[in-house]
Each structure stands twice: as structure tokens, then as C-alpha cells.
Amino acid sequence: MKKKVKSAIYLKDVQLFLDECIRTHEPVTLLALTQDGKRNLYEGWLVVSAHWRAGTHDLRNPKNGEIRKVRDVLMFNINGHPIYL
């Protein structure tokens, strides 16, 4: 049986989706690169703020309250959907 490939999402649409998640408190699963090239998986994290001018979103871990700032251009997968520029 073939695995169904999820369709890719444009970065601008991902930014709008993350902004909506701020309002609805919906958790997201996000795969992003760090500045040194390592992959980070944020599974079930909440989006707490967005900075359009800086091009970043702040994510909070609901288990321990840790907050991470993620650059939008370094995100490459959200909820199983690839992201393209």
C-alpha cells in the first residue's frame, strides 16, 4: 500500500496558519532547522507570538513552559506538510 504524500504549503500560508494558532491555542508539530543546521522537532508545541518584521514565531512547550524562537525561513515541515518558499 502506498503512503499518501501530503501536499506542500507556501510559507506565507504557514505564517497565516501559525497566527491563527496563536488565537485558537491549537498545538502544532513543526520541523525546523537551527542556525547551525541541526533539525529540531517541536511536537505538540503552542504558538505564543509572531514577529512579522523579524520573520520569527515563538513556540512554547506545554509540558515544561520552555519557549523557543523559530525563524520562519528555517521551517520546512508543519503537521506533516512540506513547506516551500
SULLIN-V238810 format. One record per run of one state. SS is the DSSP state (hx for helix, st for strand, lp for the rest). FROM is the first residue (numbers start at 1). TO is the last residue. If there is no record, write none. Layout:
ss = (SS:SS)
from = (FROM:FROM)
to = (TO:TO)
This chain:
ss = (lp:st:hx:lp:st:lp:st:lp:st:lp:st:hx:st:lp:st:lp)
from = (1:9:11:25:28:34:39:52:56:61:67:72:75:79:81:85)
to = (8:10:24:27:33:38:51:55:60:66:71:74:78:80:84:85)
